[in-house]
Amino acid sequence: MNFTSMSDFTPEQVSSLLDSALDLKEKRRRGKVIRPLESKSLGMIFEKSSTRTRVSFEVAMTDLGGHSLYLNSRDLQLGRGETIEDTARVLSSYLHGIMVRAYSHETVRKLAQYSSVPVINALSDLEHPCQTLADLMTIRERFGQFAGLKFVWVGDGNNVCNSMMLACALTGMQATVACPKGFEPDLDIVLEARDLACSVDIVNDPVKAARDADVLYTDVWVSMGDEDERDERVRALKPFQINSDLVNEANPDAIVLHCLPAHRGEEITMDVMEGSNSAIFEQAENRLHAQKALLLKLMG
């Protein structure tokens, strides 16, 4: 089984995975050591640099008794023209799992197609499902359930937004995406989420969208690879900043999420990021626990 998209899992599998993640988090806090992945190895291919993804996966494998290998794409034969298909076949003959952080989702798809071991999408241009597992874990910790919650994405309808729309469909949350014209999420993902019986609204008014929200979520306006469009993006997205005025439109106990790294003063203000509604750093910690649960499911 692979994890290339949130839609790879059923609602029941997502719920079970979150149960496992919460249990693993509690065990770690109590210092209880479990090593079910002893003698197992995870190869981690990075086309894009990372802080949270690399550290959380390496620590996760160590905690579970396994071993991780950092594989920079420039150091692999991929950098000299070897195909993804050949790379997948060879690496999967050595490893028990492959994690990839790629520019193109097609790279993830091909690795999964030709690998004989589980492949995990740790970010592509289309989705970021590992981040979404941590987001769902954080929401469940705060609210205890998903049914009836209003989830609001504010800003660029990017890969994280795509995965969260599918997550809302799998958990029963109502989803609203507030973004400027031209920055809407992937239409195929929107339609897929709606086919899964999720209410997904795409709007251009962040204030209206934020009213009665339980979860407000944003991400950077200029993602890796979009630097040439910086001025245009900042100009278009400036009205979609999460600030105290926007938070005041949401429910009093609403949480604010950001997958990090954050550009404080752009997509989110300092006071909101450090404020009482922020769950951003619990969210970051939960990358570790959610990914441990994922590794156990796929490689255990």
N, C-alpha and C positions, 0 to 999 in steps of 0.2 A: 504494500500500500504506500502511495506517495502523498505528500501534502504540498501541492502546488497552488491550491486555491482554497478559500474558505468553503466553496461548494463541494470539495472532496469529502466533507464530513456531513453526516446527518445531524438533525437537532439532538438526537439521543447521544450520538458520539461526542458532540460538543459539550453537552451537559456532563457526561462521564469524564471527559478530559478536564473540565473545570473542577469537578470533585477531586480528581487526582492531584491537580495543581495546588488546590487549597490544603489538601492533606500533606503534600510534600513541603509546602511552606511552613506548616505547623511543626512538622518533624524536624526541619532544619533549625527552627527557632529553639527547639528543645534539645538540639545537639544530637539527635538520633541519626546514626549513620546507616544508610542502606546502599548496597553496591550491586544492584542487579545487572549492570552493564559491564561487569568485570570481564576483561579480555576482549572487549568490543571497541572498534575504532570508528570515528566519524571524520570524514574528510570535509574540510570547509573551504570552498572555492570563493574567493573574493575578487570580483571585477571592480567593485566600489569599496572605498574605505569605510570603516565603521568603528564606533566605540561600543555601544550597547550590544550589538549583534555578536561581535567577536568575543567579548568578555563573557557575556551571559552563556553562550554556547560552550565555551571552553570550561567555565566553572561548572556548568550543568553536567558535562561529561565527567569531569573530575569527581564531583560529588557522587555521581552514580557509579563510580568505579571504573569508568571507561577512559579512553584516550582520544584526543582530538588532534588533527593535523591542519595547520594553517597553510592553505594553498593559494598563493597569489597568482592570478592568471598570467601575469608577466613571467613568472618563474616556471610555469607549466609549458608543455609543448603546444598548448592552445595559442600561446604567443608567437609560435613559429609556424602556424598554419594547420596543426593537427585538428581534425574535425571534432565537434562535440560528440558525435556518435561513437568515434573510436575512444575518446577520452572516457565516456560513460562506461563502455564495455571493460576497459582496462581497470579503471578505478574501482568499479564495483566487484572486480575479482579479488581486490585486496581488502576492501572496506566493508563495514556492516551498514553504513549509511553515508549519504552525501548531502551536504547542505550547500546551497549556492546563493550568492548575492550578486545578481546580474543586471546589466543594463537592459537587456531585452528579455521579455517573457518567453520568447521563442527558444532561447537558450535553456531555460528551465524546462520547457516542454520536451525538448529533444533529450536532455539528460534523463528525464523521467521515462521517456519512451525506450531508451536503449540501456538503461541501467537495470541490473538484476537485484539491486538493493534499494531500499526506500530513499527517495529524493525529497528534500525539504526546500521550499521556496522561502529564503530569508530576505527577500526583496527583489522585485522586478519592476519594470516600468508600468505593469498592469496591476499588480497586487502586492500587499505586504501582510500575508496571513499570520505570520508569527507574531507580529506586533498586535494584530487584532485579538489573538488569543489572550494576550496580557491585558488588553483593553476590556475584554469581556470579563475577565477575572476581577479586575478592579471595580467594574460596575456591579458585579454580583456581590463583592465584599461590602460595598457601600449600601446597596438596596436589598440584598437578599434574594432578588428575583428580577426577571426582565419584563414579564407581562405588564402591559400598561404604561411602560416608560416611554418618554419622548426623547429621542436622540436627535441632536442637531449638529450637523457639520457646518463650519463657517470658514469660507476661503476657497482655495484652489481644489477642485474636484479631482484629486490625484489618486495614486495607487492605494494609499491608506484609506481614503474615502471609499474607493471601490470595494475593498475588503470589508469595511464596516457596513456598507449597505447589505452585503450578503450576510454578514453576521446578524444584522437586525432581522433579516428574513428568517434566519435559523433559530432565533431566540424569541421572536414575537414582539420586538420593539418597533415602535413607529419611527420612521426615519425621515428627516427633512434635511436637504442640502441647500445651503444658501451660498451662492457664488455669483460673480459677475458673468455676463454673457461672454461666451468664448472660453470659459473656464469650467464648464460643466463636466461631471464625471462621465466615464465611458458608457455610451448608450447601451451596448450589449449587456453590460453588468447591471445597469438600471432595469432593463427588461427581464434579465434573469432573476433579480431580486423580486420584482413584481410577480413573476411566474411562481415564485416560492411563497406567494401570498403575503408579501410584505407591502405595507403602505409606504411608498417612497415619493416624496414631493421635492421637486427641484424649483427653487424660488430665487429671486434676485434681491430680496429685501431681508437683510440679516436681523433687523430689529423685530419684524413681524415673525420671523422664523424662531427667534429665541424666546418668544413669549411662552411661559409655562413649560419650558424645557427642563428635563431632568439631567441631561448630559449635554454639555457644550464642548466641542472638540475642534481643534485647529491644528495646522501644520505650517511649516515654513512656506513662504511665498515663492522662494527661488530654490528649487531642488537642484541636486547635483546634476549637471549637464544643461541647466537652463540659465547659466550665468549671463549669456549674451542677451537674454530677454529681461534682465533685472529691472531696468528703469520702467519698461512697459508694464511688467508684472506688479511692481510696487505701486504704480499709479492706479492701476485697475483695482487692486485688492485693498487699497488703503481704507475704504469704507467698511471693510469686512474684518477689521481688527476686533479681537475679543478684549474688551476693556470693562471697567466697572459699570458703565452705563448699560452695556449689553448684558452683563451678568445680572444686573438688577431686573431685567426683563424675564429672567428665568425663575423657576421655583426657588424659594429660599434655601432649600437643602440640595440644590443642583450641584453637580461636580463639573469641574473644568479639566479637560484632558489635553495633552500635547505629547506627541510621540518622541520629541526631542531629536536633534538639537534645536533649541529655540533661539530666535533672534528677538530678544526682548526689546520692546518698543516698536516692533513692526507688527507681526501677526498677533502678538499678545503683549499686554503691558506688564511692567514689573509688579505692580500692586496686585494684579489678578494672579499672576504666577505664584506669588508668595502668600496669597490670601487664603482665607478659611475655606473657600470653595474648591481650592486646587487639590487635585489628587494626582498630580503629575509625577511626583517622585515615588509614590506607591506604585503607580503605573509602570514606571521604569524598573523598579525592583521586580515587579511581577513578570517581566520578560524571562527572568531566570526560572521561576517556578513553573510558568506555563510551558516553557520549552523543555524542562525536565519531564513534565507529564507527556509532552509530545514525543520525546525521545524514547520514553518507556513504552508508549503505545506502538511506535513504529519499529523499535529495535529490541524491545525487551523479550 
